[in-house]
């Protein structure tokens, strides 16, 4: 019987995995862009971004453009490592 490694529970959430997947290929992304791409509600996305930030998988920067608040997210080296490990483990599950 083949033993399966545990998948990272933080990345096993569909929305958190979507956020990390978006950020892995770009330097950074604004909250609004991530919200549009994932189709998530602002409240749910905010909660999931907070979880990724607390795990140090992403870095969140808050700034202003004029009077408008802007939240920008960027994947960290720890987040890249976690994503790569997740994908590697998932490939083992599907026999790739």
RALINGI-V251289 format. One line per field, one symbol per residue. ss: DSSP state (H for helix, E for strand, C for the rest). phi: phi as a letter, one per 40 degrees, with the letter a starting at -180 (. if undefined). psi: psi as a letter, one per 20 degrees, with the letter a starting at -180 (. if undefined). A space follows every 50 residues. Layout:
ss=???
phi=???
psi=???
This chain:
ss=CCCCCCCCCCCCCHHHHHHHHHHHCCCCEEHHHHHHHHCCCHHHHHHHHH HHHHCCCEEEEEEEECCEEEEEEEECHHHHHHHHHHHHHHHHHHCC
phi=.ccbcccdcccccdccccccccccbbcaacdcccccccgccccccdcccc cccccgcbbbbbabbgbccbbbbaccdcccccccccccccccccgc
psi=ppppqpqohhiipgghhggghghhiqgrqqgggggghhjqqgggggghhg ghghikhqppppaqncjpqpppqpqrhhhggggghgggghhhhjk.
